[in-house]
Amino acid sequence: MAMKKKKEKPQPFAAETKDQRYAGTFEVLVPVEGRVRPLRAAMQFKSQKAAEDWIHSPEGVDTIEKMVAEHAE
């Protein structure tokens, strides 16, 4: 019998920007427990890779932690 994985919290991810003013760019979305829509980092990136790299950068980690903490208050 296989062991079930522990439920992990959703991780931030990069997605194509839906706002037509920024067509062709990518943004970072941060899922938050108890919220239907994810939070959106207020930045645009030229590529999905650039957005994903930012998520794992010291600046990105810090910004994402602050966003989640502010929402929890």
Summary of the structure (lengths in Angstrom):
residues: 73
radius of gyration: 14.0
end to end distance: 41.3
largest distance: 51.3
contacts: 157
relative contact order: 0.19
helix: 37%
strand: 16%
